[in-house]
Amino acid sequence: MPGVLGYGWHESNRGEYLAQFCLSALGVSAPVIRQEDIGVDFFCSLAKEENRRLTFHSPFMVQHGAKDSKEFSYGGFEKETKKWRQDQIEWLFSQELPLFLCVTDREKAECKLYSTSVMWLLRYQFGRMASVVLCPDETHDPLRDSRREKIGEGGDGYEYHVPLGRPIVDIHILTLDKNTRSAAIECLRKAVNVEQRNITMRRLGVHVSSWFTDIVPNEPKSLDNLGSGVSWDGTDGKYAAQQLDSMKDIAITLALNLQAEGKDEEITILAPVFRFYRRAQIPPWSFDHLPKLAIDNLR
């Protein structure tokens, strides 16, 4: 209706303006226009100043929500059809850029950013989760206390509340000075690096995840404390084939580097790894460069 806007929509828009201002203080922040909104609100990169010039690095995505009015929920079931929203779960765990949550408090002019890295621990531990709720400021044990009641028939049927802990960045407009900005940028840089590694491991089919355990907002050193998890599955051939294929490229590269460095003892230790592979699986060009001991171990 002309001249009318829902109050809730207007207040949410104000929160996004606040988030945009804070994110732009840390680098480049490009809002996603309404017509292209498929789950994230901002695409960002961090800034680095050198000789009065800015360069940009560490790209990431941000999903925004206003304090006490936004639930970061994915999956679940349609109310009428009871159909599982599997596409939302797959979307969440298929992104190629790190995802952060941003919670704004308009009255305090405050903006908080949360890492979502701990969600990988639950993904690998529980598999086909029916519903995922990302929970800022929650600190319960992610493995023992995240599973809630069964809510339907789809995936594993359960809802999981993922504890994101404290914000890695907590900034206020009135105190957004140079030192605060530098600390926030360094915190985000570390958080982006950790999440990029999680994404790389997912691509390789290696179920290893890292997340932050002792977050102090705006304190980069606190992000040096990481939790780490490894998951596996006893189903024959379910994951091992992809993991072996990923290891092949690493083994070839490592063998070439060790040979170039003249480390014969390390090559002897590495060579049996090549027993996993047939000669036809190895790129033909590499036979002219690989150590003979590695080639001799091929099937």
SEGU-669053 format. One record per residue: x, y, z of N, C-alpha, C in turn; residue number from 1. Coordinates in Angstrom, 1 decimal. Example, Ala and Ser with C-alpha at 12.3 -4.5 7.8 and 13.67 -1.06 7.14 Angstrom:
REM SEGU-669053
     n.X     n.Y     n.Z    ca.X    ca.Y    ca.Z     c.X     c.Y     c.Z  resi
    13.2    -5.7     7.8    12.3    -4.5     7.8    13.2    -3.3     7.8     1
    12.8    -2.2     7.1    13.7    -1.1     7.1    12.9     0.0     7.9     2
***
This chain:
REM SEGU-669053
     n.X     n.Y     n.Z    ca.X    ca.Y    ca.Z     c.X     c.Y     c.Z  resi
     0.8    -1.2     0.0     0.0     0.0     0.0     0.9     1.2     0.0     1
     0.6     2.2    -0.9     1.4     3.4    -0.9     1.4     4.2     0.4     2
     2.6     4.6     0.8     2.7     5.4     2.0     2.7     4.6     3.3     3
     2.8     3.3     3.2     2.7     2.4     4.4     3.9     1.4     4.4     4
     4.5     1.3     5.5     5.6     0.3     5.7     5.5    -0.3     7.0     5
     5.5    -1.6     7.1     5.5    -2.3     8.4     6.6    -1.9     9.3     6
     6.2    -1.7    10.6     7.2    -1.1    11.6     8.3    -2.1    11.7     7
     8.1    -3.4    11.7     9.2    -4.3    11.9    10.1    -4.3    10.7     8
     9.6    -4.1     9.5    10.5    -4.0     8.4    11.4    -2.8     8.4     9
    10.8    -1.7     8.9    11.5    -0.4     8.9    12.6    -0.5    10.0    10
    12.3    -1.1    11.1    13.4    -1.3    12.2    14.5    -2.2    11.7    11
    14.1    -3.3    11.0    15.1    -4.2    10.5    16.0    -3.4     9.5    12
    15.4    -2.6     8.7    16.2    -1.8     7.7    17.2    -0.9     8.4    13
    16.8    -0.3     9.5    17.7     0.6    10.3    18.8    -0.2    10.9    14
    18.6    -1.5    11.3    19.7    -2.3    11.8    20.7    -2.6    10.7    15
    20.2    -2.8     9.5    21.1    -3.1     8.3    21.9    -1.9     8.0    16
    21.4    -0.7     8.1    22.2     0.6     7.9    23.3     0.6     9.0    17
    23.0     0.3    10.2    24.0     0.3    11.3    25.1    -0.7    11.0    18
    24.7    -1.9    10.6    25.6    -3.0    10.2    26.5    -2.5     9.1    19
    25.9    -1.9     8.1    26.7    -1.4     6.9    27.7    -0.4     7.3    20
    27.4     0.5     8.2    28.3     1.5     8.6    29.5     0.9     9.4    21
    29.2    -0.1    10.3    30.3    -0.7    11.0    31.2    -1.6    10.1    22
    30.6    -2.3     9.2    31.4    -3.2     8.4    32.2    -2.4     7.4    23
    31.7    -1.3     7.0    32.5    -0.4     6.0    33.7     0.2     6.7    24
    33.6     0.3     8.1    34.8     0.8     8.8    35.9    -0.2     8.8    25
    35.7    -1.4     8.5    36.7    -2.5     8.6    37.2    -2.9     7.2    26
    36.6    -2.4     6.1    37.0    -2.7     4.8    35.9    -2.3     3.8    27
    35.7    -3.2     2.9    34.6    -3.0     1.8    33.4    -3.9     2.2    28
    32.3    -3.3     2.2    31.0    -3.9     2.5    30.0    -3.6     1.4    29
    29.6    -4.7     0.7    28.6    -4.5    -0.4    27.3    -5.1     0.0    30
    26.3    -4.3     0.3    25.0    -4.9     0.6    24.3    -5.6    -0.5    31
    23.7    -6.7    -0.2    22.9    -7.5    -1.2    21.6    -6.9    -1.4    32
    21.2    -6.5    -2.6    19.9    -5.9    -2.8    18.8    -6.9    -2.6    33
    17.6    -6.3    -2.3    16.5    -7.2    -1.9    16.2    -8.3    -3.0    34
    16.3    -7.9    -4.2    16.0    -8.8    -5.3    17.0   -10.0    -5.4    35
    18.2    -9.8    -4.8    19.2   -10.9    -4.9    19.4   -11.5    -3.6    36
    18.6   -11.3    -2.6    18.8   -11.8    -1.2    18.5   -13.3    -1.2    37
    19.5   -14.1    -1.1    19.3   -15.6    -1.0    19.8   -16.1     0.3    38
    20.1   -15.3     1.3    20.5   -15.8     2.6    21.6   -15.0     3.3    39
    22.3   -14.1     2.5    23.3   -13.3     3.1    22.9   -11.8     2.8    40
    23.4   -10.9     3.7    23.0    -9.5     3.5    24.2    -8.6     3.1    41
    25.4    -9.1     3.3    26.6    -8.3     2.9    27.7    -9.3     2.4    42
    28.4    -8.8     1.4    29.7    -9.4     0.9    30.8    -8.4     1.3    43
    31.8    -8.9     2.0    32.8    -8.0     2.6    34.2    -8.5     2.3    44
    35.1    -7.5     2.4    36.6    -7.8     2.4    37.2    -6.9     3.5    45
    38.3    -7.3     4.1    39.0    -6.5     5.1    40.0    -5.6     4.4    46
    40.3    -4.5     5.0    41.2    -3.5     4.5    42.5    -3.5     5.2    47
    43.6    -3.2     4.4    44.9    -3.1     5.0    45.5    -1.8     4.4    48
    46.0    -0.9     5.3    46.6     0.4     4.9    48.1     0.3     4.8    49
    48.6     0.7     3.7    50.0     0.8     3.4    50.3     2.1     2.6    50
    51.1     2.9     3.2    51.5     4.2     2.6    50.3     5.0     2.1    51
    49.3     5.1     3.0    48.1     5.8     2.7    47.3     5.3     1.6    52
    47.5     4.0     1.3    46.7     3.3     0.3    46.1     2.1     0.9    53
    44.9     1.7     0.5    44.2     0.6     1.1    44.3    -0.6     0.1    54
    44.6    -1.8     0.6    44.4    -3.0    -0.2    43.4    -3.9     0.6    55
    42.9    -4.9    -0.1    41.8    -5.6     0.5    42.1    -7.1     0.4    56
    41.6    -7.8     1.4    41.9    -9.3     1.6    40.8    -9.9     2.4    57
    40.9   -11.2     2.5    40.0   -12.0     3.4    38.5   -11.8     3.2    58
    38.0   -12.2     2.0    36.6   -12.0     1.7    35.7   -12.9     2.6    59
    34.5   -12.4     3.0    33.6   -13.1     3.8    32.2   -12.6     3.6    60
    31.2   -13.4     4.1    29.8   -13.0     4.0    29.2   -12.7     5.4    61
    28.2   -11.9     5.4    27.5   -11.6     6.7    26.0   -11.7     6.6    62
    25.4   -12.4     7.5    24.0   -12.5     7.7    23.6   -11.6     8.9    63
    22.7   -10.6     8.7    22.4    -9.7     9.7    21.1   -10.0    10.4    64
    21.0    -9.7    11.7    19.8    -9.8    12.5    19.8    -8.8    13.6    65
    18.6    -8.2    13.9    18.5    -7.3    15.0    18.4    -8.1    16.3    66
    19.0    -7.4    17.4    19.0    -8.1    18.7    17.6    -8.4    19.2    67
    17.4    -9.6    19.7    16.1   -10.1    20.2    15.0   -10.2    19.2    68
    15.3   -10.1    18.0    14.2   -10.2    17.0    14.5   -11.1    15.8    69
    15.7   -11.7    15.8    16.1   -12.5    14.7    16.5   -13.9    15.1    70
    16.0   -15.0    14.5    16.5   -16.3    14.8    17.2   -16.8    13.5    71
    18.4   -17.2    13.7    19.2   -17.6    12.5    18.9   -19.1    12.4    72
    17.9   -19.5    11.7    17.4   -20.8    11.6    17.4   -21.3    10.2    73
    17.8   -22.6    10.0    17.9   -23.2     8.7    17.3   -24.6     8.7    74
    16.7   -24.9     7.7    16.0   -26.3     7.6    14.7   -26.3     8.3    75
    14.4   -27.3     9.0    13.1   -27.5     9.6    12.1   -28.0     8.6    76
    10.8   -27.8     9.0     9.7   -28.4     8.1     8.7   -27.4     7.8    77
     8.1   -27.5     6.7     7.0   -26.6     6.3     5.8   -26.9     7.2    78
     5.1   -25.8     7.6     4.0   -26.0     8.6     2.9   -26.8     8.0    79
     2.5   -26.6     6.8     1.3   -27.3     6.2     1.7   -28.6     5.6    80
     2.7   -28.7     4.8     3.1   -29.9     4.1     4.0   -30.8     4.9    81
     4.6   -30.3     5.9     5.6   -31.1     6.7     6.8   -31.5     5.9    82
     7.0   -30.8     4.8     8.2   -31.2     4.0     9.4   -30.6     4.6    83
    10.5   -31.4     4.6    11.8   -31.0     5.1    12.4   -30.0     4.2    84
    12.9   -28.9     4.8    13.6   -27.8     4.0    15.1   -28.2     3.9    85
    15.3   -29.3     3.2    16.7   -29.8     3.1    17.6   -28.8     2.3    86
    17.0   -28.0     1.4    17.8   -27.1     0.6    18.5   -26.1     1.5    87
    17.8   -25.7     2.5    18.4   -24.6     3.4    19.6   -25.2     4.2    88
    19.6   -26.5     4.6    20.7   -27.1     5.2    21.9   -27.2     4.3    89
    21.6   -27.7     3.1    22.6   -27.9     2.1    23.2   -26.5     1.7    90
    22.4   -25.5     1.6    22.9   -24.1     1.4    23.9   -23.7     2.4    91
    23.5   -23.9     3.7    24.4   -23.5     4.8    25.8   -24.1     4.7    92
    25.8   -25.4     4.4    27.1   -26.1     4.4    27.8   -26.2     3.1    93
    27.3   -25.4     2.1    27.9   -25.5     0.8    28.6   -24.2     0.3    94
    28.6   -23.2     1.2    29.1   -21.9     0.9    30.7   -22.0     0.7    95
    31.1   -21.2    -0.2    32.6   -21.1    -0.6    33.3   -19.9     0.1    96
    32.5   -19.1     0.8    33.1   -18.0     1.6    32.7   -18.2     3.1    97
    33.6   -17.8     4.0    33.2   -17.8     5.4    32.0   -17.0     5.7    98
    31.1   -17.5     6.5    29.9   -16.9     6.9    29.9   -16.4     8.4    99
    29.6   -15.1     8.6    29.5   -14.6     9.9    28.1   -14.1    10.2   100
    27.7   -14.1    11.4    26.5   -13.5    11.8    26.8   -12.1    12.4   101
    25.9   -11.2    12.1    26.0    -9.8    12.7    24.7    -9.5    13.4   102
    24.9    -9.1    14.7    23.7    -8.7    15.5    23.9    -7.3    15.9   103
    22.9    -6.5    15.6    22.9    -5.0    15.9    22.0    -4.7    17.0   104
    22.4    -3.7    17.8    21.5    -3.1    18.8    21.4    -1.6    18.5   105
    20.3    -1.2    18.0    20.2     0.2    17.5    20.2     1.2    18.6   106
    19.6     0.8    19.8    19.6     1.8    20.9    21.0     2.0    21.4   107
    21.9     1.0    21.4    23.3     1.2    21.9    24.2     1.5    20.7   108
    23.7     1.6    19.5    24.6     1.8    18.3    25.7     0.8    18.3   109
    25.4    -0.5    18.6    26.3    -1.6    18.7    26.2    -2.6    17.6   110
    27.4    -3.2    17.2    27.4    -4.2    16.2    28.3    -5.3    16.6   111
    27.8    -6.5    16.6    28.6    -7.7    17.0    28.7    -8.7    15.9   112
    29.8    -9.3    15.7    30.1   -10.3    14.7    30.5   -11.6    15.3   113
    29.8   -12.7    14.9    30.1   -14.0    15.4    30.6   -15.0    14.4   114
    31.6   -15.8    14.7    32.1   -16.8    13.9    31.1   -18.0    13.9   115
    30.9   -18.7    12.8    30.0   -19.8    12.7    30.8   -21.1    12.6   116
    32.1   -21.1    12.8    33.0   -22.3    12.5    32.6   -23.5    13.3   117
    32.0   -23.4    14.5    31.7   -24.6    15.3    30.6   -25.4    14.7   118
    29.9   -24.8    13.7    28.8   -25.6    13.1    29.4   -26.8    12.3   119
    30.6   -26.8    11.9    31.2   -28.0    11.2    31.4   -29.2    12.1   120
    31.7   -28.9    13.4    31.8   -30.0    14.3    30.5   -30.8    14.4   121
    29.4   -30.1    14.4    28.1   -30.8    14.5    27.7   -31.4    13.1   122
    28.1   -30.8    12.1    27.8   -31.3    10.7    28.4   -32.7    10.6   123
    29.7   -32.8    11.0    30.4   -34.1    10.8    30.0   -35.1    11.8   124
    29.6   -34.6    13.0    29.3   -35.6    14.1    27.9   -36.2    13.8   125
    26.9   -35.3    13.4    25.5   -35.7    13.3    25.0   -35.9    11.9   126
    25.7   -35.5    10.9    25.3   -35.7     9.5    24.1   -34.9     9.1   127
    23.1   -35.6     8.7    21.9   -35.0     8.1    21.0   -34.4     9.2   128
    21.4   -33.3     9.7    20.6   -32.6    10.7    19.4   -32.0    10.1   129
    18.2   -32.2    10.7    17.0   -31.7    10.1    16.8   -30.2    10.2   130
    17.3   -29.6    11.3    17.2   -28.2    11.5    18.4   -27.7    12.3   131
    18.9   -26.5    11.9    20.1   -25.9    12.5    19.7   -24.5    12.9   132
    19.9   -24.2    14.2    19.7   -22.8    14.7    21.1   -22.3    15.2   133
    21.6   -21.3    14.6    22.9   -20.7    15.0    22.6   -19.7    16.2   134
    23.2   -19.9    17.3    22.9   -19.2    18.5    24.0   -18.3    19.1   135
    24.0   -17.0    18.7    25.0   -16.1    19.3    24.9   -16.1    20.8   136
    26.1   -16.0    21.5    26.2   -15.9    22.9    25.9   -17.2    23.7   137
    25.5   -18.2    23.0    25.3   -19.5    23.7    26.6   -20.2    23.9   138
    26.8   -20.9    25.0    28.1   -21.5    25.3    28.0   -22.9    25.8   139
    26.8   -23.6    25.5    26.7   -25.0    25.9    27.6   -25.9    25.1   140
    27.8   -27.1    25.6    28.7   -28.0    24.9    28.1   -28.4    23.6   141
    28.8   -28.2    22.5    28.2   -28.3    21.2    27.8   -29.8    20.8   142
    28.5   -30.8    21.4    28.2   -32.1    21.1    27.2   -32.7    22.0   143
    27.3   -32.5    23.3    26.4   -33.1    24.3    25.0   -32.4    24.4   144
    25.0   -31.0    24.2    23.8   -30.3    24.5    23.2   -29.6    23.4   145
    23.6   -29.8    22.1    23.0   -29.1    21.0    21.8   -29.7    20.4   146
    21.7   -31.0    20.5    20.5   -31.7    20.0    19.3   -31.4    20.9   147
    18.2   -31.0    20.2    16.9   -30.7    20.9    15.9   -31.8    20.5   148
    14.6   -31.4    20.7    13.6   -32.4    20.5    13.5   -32.8    19.0   149
    12.9   -34.0    18.8    12.6   -34.4    17.4    11.4   -33.6    16.9   150
    11.6   -33.1    15.6    10.6   -32.2    15.1     9.9   -32.6    13.9   151
    10.3   -33.8    13.3     9.7   -34.2    12.1    10.4   -35.4    11.5   152
    10.0   -35.8    10.3    10.6   -36.9     9.6    11.3   -36.4     8.3   153
    12.5   -36.2     8.4    13.4   -35.7     7.4    14.8   -35.5     7.9   154
    15.8   -35.8     7.2    17.1   -35.8     7.7    17.1   -36.8     8.9   155
    17.7   -36.3    10.1    17.6   -37.2    11.2    16.4   -36.8    12.1   156
    15.7   -35.8    11.7    14.4   -35.4    12.4    14.6   -34.5    13.6   157
    15.9   -34.1    13.9    16.2   -33.3    15.1    16.6   -31.9    14.8   158
    16.3   -31.0    15.8    16.7   -29.7    15.7    18.0   -29.5    16.6   159
    19.0   -28.7    16.1    20.2   -28.5    16.7    20.5   -27.0    17.0   160
    20.8   -26.7    18.2    21.1   -25.3    18.5    22.6   -25.2    18.7   161
    23.3   -24.5    17.7    24.7   -24.5    17.6    25.2   -23.3    18.4   162
    26.0   -23.5    19.5    26.5   -22.4    20.3    27.7   -21.6    19.7   163
    27.5   -20.4    19.3    28.5   -19.6    18.7    29.4   -18.9    19.7   164
    29.1   -18.9    20.9    29.9   -18.3    21.9    29.8   -16.7    21.8   165
    30.9   -16.1    22.4    30.9   -14.6    22.4    31.3   -14.1    21.0   166
    30.9   -12.8    20.8    31.3   -12.2    19.5    32.8   -12.1    19.3   167
    33.3   -12.3    18.1    34.8   -12.0    17.9    35.0   -10.5    17.8   168
    34.0    -9.8    17.3    34.1    -8.3    17.2    32.9    -7.7    17.8   169
    33.1    -6.7    18.7    32.0    -6.0    19.3    32.4    -4.5    19.3   170
    31.7    -3.8    18.4    32.1    -2.4    18.2    30.9    -1.4    18.3   171
    31.2    -0.2    18.8    30.2     0.8    19.0    30.6     2.0    18.1   172
    29.6     2.6    17.6    29.8     3.8    16.7    30.7     4.9    17.4   173
    30.3     5.2    18.7    31.0     6.3    19.4    32.4     5.9    19.8   174
    32.8     4.7    19.8    34.2     4.3    20.2    34.9     3.6    19.1   175
    34.5     3.9    17.8    35.1     3.2    16.7    36.4     4.0    16.2   176
    37.4     4.0    17.1    38.6     4.7    16.8    39.6     3.8    16.0   177
    40.8     4.3    15.7    41.7     3.6    14.9    42.2     2.3    15.5   178
    42.4     2.3    16.8    42.9     1.1    17.5    41.8     0.0    17.6   179
    40.6     0.5    17.8    39.5    -0.5    17.8    39.3    -1.1    16.5   180
    39.4    -0.3    15.4    39.2    -0.8    14.1    40.4    -1.8    13.7   181
    41.6    -1.5    14.1    42.7    -2.4    13.8    42.5    -3.7    14.5   182
    42.1    -3.7    15.8    41.9    -4.9    16.5    40.8    -5.8    15.9   183
    39.7    -5.1    15.5    38.6    -5.8    14.9    39.0    -6.4    13.6   184
    39.8    -5.7    12.8    40.2    -6.2    11.5    41.1    -7.5    11.7   185
    42.0    -7.4    12.7    42.9    -8.6    13.0    42.1    -9.8    13.5   186
    41.1    -9.5    14.3    40.2   -10.6    14.8    39.5   -11.2    13.6   187
    38.9   -10.4    12.7    38.2   -11.0    11.6    39.2   -11.7    10.6   188
    40.4   -11.2    10.5    41.3   -11.9     9.6    41.6   -13.3    10.1   189
    41.8   -13.4    11.4    42.1   -14.7    12.0    40.9   -15.6    11.8   190
    39.7   -15.1    12.1    38.5   -15.9    12.0    38.2   -16.3    10.5   191
    38.5   -15.5     9.6    38.3   -15.8     8.2    39.3   -16.9     7.8   192
    40.5   -16.9     8.3    41.5   -17.9     7.9    41.1   -19.3     8.5   193
    40.5   -19.3     9.7    40.1   -20.6    10.3    38.9   -21.1     9.5   194
    38.0   -20.3     9.1    36.8   -20.8     8.4    37.2   -21.2     6.9   195
    38.2   -20.5     6.3    38.6   -20.9     5.0    39.2   -22.3     5.1   196
    40.0   -22.6     6.1    40.5   -23.9     6.3    39.4   -24.9     6.4   197
    38.4   -24.6     7.2    37.3   -25.6     7.3    36.6   -25.8     6.0   198
    36.5   -24.8     5.2    35.9   -25.0     3.8    36.8   -25.8     2.9   199
    38.1   -25.5     3.0    39.1   -26.3     2.2    39.0   -27.8     2.6   200
    38.9   -28.1     3.9    38.8   -29.5     4.4    37.5   -30.1     3.8   201
    36.4   -29.4     3.8    35.2   -29.9     3.3    35.3   -30.2     1.8   202
    36.0   -29.4     1.0    36.2   -29.6    -0.4    37.0   -30.9    -0.6   203
    38.0   -31.1     0.3    38.9   -32.3     0.1    38.2   -33.6     0.6   204
    37.0   -33.4     1.3    36.4   -34.6     1.8    37.0   -35.1     3.1   205
    37.7   -34.2     3.8    38.4   -34.5     5.0    37.6   -33.9     6.2   206
    37.1   -34.7     7.0    36.1   -34.2     8.0    36.9   -33.7     9.3   207
    37.6   -32.6     9.1    38.4   -32.0    10.2    37.8   -30.6    10.3   208
    37.6   -30.1    11.6    37.0   -28.8    11.8    37.8   -28.1    12.9   209
    37.8   -26.8    12.9    38.4   -26.0    13.9    37.4   -24.8    14.3   210
    37.5   -24.5    15.6    36.6   -23.4    16.0    37.2   -22.7    17.2   211
    36.7   -21.6    17.6    37.3   -20.8    18.7    36.6   -21.2    20.1   212
    37.5   -21.4    21.1    37.0   -21.8    22.4    37.0   -20.8    23.5   213
    37.8   -19.8    23.4    38.0   -18.8    24.5    37.9   -17.4    23.9   214
    36.9   -17.0    23.3    36.8   -15.7    22.6    36.7   -14.6    23.6   215
    37.5   -13.6    23.4    37.4   -12.3    24.1    37.2   -11.3    23.0   216
    36.0   -10.6    22.9    35.7    -9.7    21.8    36.8    -8.7    21.6   217
    37.2    -8.5    20.4    38.2    -7.5    20.0    39.6    -7.8    20.5   218
    39.9    -9.0    20.9    41.2    -9.4    21.4    41.7   -10.5    20.5   219
    42.6   -10.1    19.5    43.1   -11.1    18.5    43.8   -12.3    19.1   220
    44.5   -12.1    20.2    45.2   -13.2    20.9    44.3   -14.3    21.4   221
    43.1   -13.9    21.8    42.2   -14.9    22.3    41.8   -15.9    21.2   222
    41.9   -15.5    19.9    41.5   -16.4    18.8    42.6   -17.4    18.5   223
    43.7   -17.4    19.2    44.7   -18.4    19.0    44.3   -19.7    19.7   224
    43.3   -19.7    20.5    42.9   -20.9    21.2    41.8   -21.6    20.4   225
    42.1   -22.7    19.9    41.2   -23.4    18.9    40.8   -24.8    19.5   226
    39.6   -25.1    19.2    39.1   -26.5    19.4    39.3   -27.2    18.0   227
    39.5   -28.5    18.1    39.6   -29.2    16.8    38.9   -30.6    16.9   228
    38.3   -30.9    15.8    37.5   -32.2    15.8    37.8   -33.0    14.5   229
    37.8   -34.3    14.6    37.9   -35.2    13.5    36.8   -36.2    13.5   230
    36.1   -36.4    12.4    35.0   -37.4    12.3    35.3   -38.4    11.2   231
    34.8   -39.6    11.4    35.0   -40.7    10.4    33.7   -41.5    10.4   232
    33.7   -42.4     9.4    32.5   -43.2     9.2    32.9   -44.6     8.8   233
    32.2   -45.6     9.3    32.6   -47.0     9.0    32.0   -47.6     7.8   234
    31.2   -46.8     7.1    30.5   -47.3     5.9    31.6   -47.5     4.8   235
    31.7   -48.7     4.2    32.7   -49.0     3.3    32.7   -48.1     2.1   236
    33.8   -47.4     1.9    34.0   -46.5     0.7    33.2   -45.2     0.7   237
    32.5   -44.9     1.8    31.7   -43.7     1.8    32.5   -42.4     1.6   238
    33.7   -42.3     2.4    34.5   -41.1     2.3    35.9   -41.4     1.9   239
    36.4   -42.6     2.0    37.8   -42.9     1.8    38.3   -42.6     0.4   240
    37.4   -42.9    -0.6    37.9   -42.7    -2.0    38.2   -41.2    -2.3   241
    37.4   -40.3    -1.8    37.6   -38.9    -2.0    38.9   -38.4    -1.2   242
    39.0   -38.9     0.0    40.1   -38.6     0.8    41.4   -39.1     0.2   243
    41.4   -40.3    -0.3    42.6   -40.8    -1.0    43.0   -40.0    -2.2   244
    42.0   -39.6    -3.0    42.2   -38.7    -4.2    42.8   -37.4    -3.8   245
    42.3   -36.8    -2.7    42.9   -35.6    -2.2    44.3   -35.8    -1.7   246
    44.6   -36.9    -1.0    45.9   -37.1    -0.5    46.9   -37.4    -1.6   247
    46.5   -37.9    -2.7    47.4   -38.1    -3.9    48.1   -36.9    -4.3   248
    47.3   -35.8    -4.5    47.9   -34.6    -5.0    48.9   -34.0    -3.9   249
    48.5   -34.2    -2.7    49.4   -33.7    -1.6    50.7   -34.5    -1.6   250
    50.6   -35.9    -1.7    51.7   -36.7    -1.7    52.7   -36.4    -2.9   251
    52.1   -36.2    -4.0    53.0   -35.9    -5.2    53.7   -34.6    -5.0   252
    53.0   -33.5    -4.5    53.6   -32.3    -4.3    54.7   -32.3    -3.2   253
    54.4   -33.1    -2.1    55.3   -33.2    -1.0    56.6   -34.0    -1.5   254
    56.4   -35.0    -2.3    57.6   -35.8    -2.8    58.5   -34.9    -3.6   255
    57.9   -34.1    -4.5    58.7   -33.2    -5.3    59.4   -32.2    -4.5   256
    58.8   -31.6    -3.5    59.5   -30.7    -2.6    60.6   -31.3    -1.8   257
    60.3   -32.5    -1.3    61.4   -33.2    -0.5    62.6   -33.5    -1.4   258
    62.3   -33.9    -2.6    63.4   -34.2    -3.5    64.2   -33.0    -3.9   259
    63.5   -31.9    -4.1    64.2   -30.6    -4.4    65.1   -30.1    -3.2   260
    64.6   -30.5    -2.0    65.4   -30.1    -0.8    66.4   -31.1    -0.4   261
    66.5   -32.2    -1.2    67.5   -33.2    -0.9    67.3   -34.0     0.3   262
    66.1   -34.2     0.7    65.7   -34.9     2.0    65.4   -36.4     1.7   263
    66.4   -37.2     1.5    66.2   -38.6     1.1    65.6   -39.4     2.2   264
    65.9   -39.1     3.4    65.3   -39.9     4.5    63.8   -39.7     4.6   265
    63.4   -38.5     4.4    61.9   -38.2     4.4    61.2   -38.8     3.3   266
    61.9   -38.8     2.1    61.3   -39.5     0.9    61.1   -41.0     1.2   267
    62.0   -41.6     1.9    61.9   -43.0     2.2    60.7   -43.3     3.1   268
    60.4   -42.4     4.0    59.3   -42.5     4.9    58.0   -42.3     4.1   269
    58.0   -41.3     3.2    56.8   -41.0     2.4    56.5   -42.0     1.4   270
    57.4   -42.6     0.8    57.2   -43.5    -0.4    56.1   -44.5    -0.3   271
    56.0   -45.2     0.9    54.9   -46.2     1.0    53.5   -45.7     0.8   272
    53.3   -44.4     1.0    52.0   -43.8     0.7    51.5   -44.1    -0.7   273
    52.5   -44.1    -1.6    52.2   -44.3    -3.1    51.6   -45.7    -3.4   274
    51.7   -46.6    -2.4    51.1   -47.9    -2.6    49.6   -47.9    -2.8   275
    49.0   -46.8    -2.3    47.5   -46.6    -2.4    47.1   -46.4    -3.9   276
    48.1   -46.1    -4.8    47.7   -45.6    -6.1    48.3   -46.5    -7.2   277
    47.5   -46.5    -8.3    48.0   -47.2    -9.5    48.7   -46.2   -10.4   278
    49.5   -46.7   -11.2    50.3   -45.8   -12.1    49.4   -45.0   -13.0   279
    48.2   -45.5   -13.4    47.3   -44.8   -14.2    46.7   -43.6   -13.5   280
    46.7   -43.6   -12.2    46.2   -42.5   -11.4    47.1   -41.3   -11.3   281
    48.4   -41.5   -11.6    49.4   -40.5   -11.5    49.6   -39.7   -12.8   282
    49.6   -38.4   -12.8    49.8   -37.6   -14.0    51.0   -38.0   -14.7   283
    50.9   -38.2   -16.0    52.1   -38.7   -16.8    53.3   -37.8   -16.7   284
    53.1   -36.5   -16.6    54.3   -35.6   -16.6    55.1   -35.8   -15.3   285
    54.5   -36.3   -14.3    55.2   -36.4   -13.0    56.2   -37.5   -12.9   286
    56.1   -38.5   -13.8    57.1   -39.6   -13.8    58.5   -39.1   -14.1   287
    58.7   -38.0   -14.8    60.0   -37.5   -15.1    60.6   -36.7   -13.9   288
    59.8   -36.5   -12.9    60.2   -35.6   -11.8    60.1   -36.3   -10.4   289
    59.2   -37.2   -10.2    59.1   -37.9    -8.9    60.3   -38.7    -8.5   290
    60.6   -38.8    -7.2    61.6   -39.7    -6.8    61.4   -41.2    -7.2   291
    62.4   -41.9    -7.6    62.3   -43.2    -8.1    61.6   -44.1    -7.1   292
    61.9   -43.9    -5.8    61.4   -44.7    -4.7    59.9   -44.6    -4.7   293
    59.4   -43.4    -4.9    57.9   -43.2    -4.9    57.3   -43.9    -6.1   294
    57.9   -43.8    -7.3    57.4   -44.5    -8.5    57.4   -46.0    -8.3   295
    58.4   -46.5    -7.6    58.5   -48.0    -7.4    57.4   -48.5    -6.5   296
    56.8   -47.7    -5.7    55.8   -48.1    -4.8    54.4   -48.1    -5.4   297
    54.3   -47.5    -6.6    53.0   -47.5    -7.3    52.6   -48.9    -7.7   298
    51.2   -49.2    -7.7    50.7   -50.5    -8.1    50.6   -50.6    -9.6   299
***
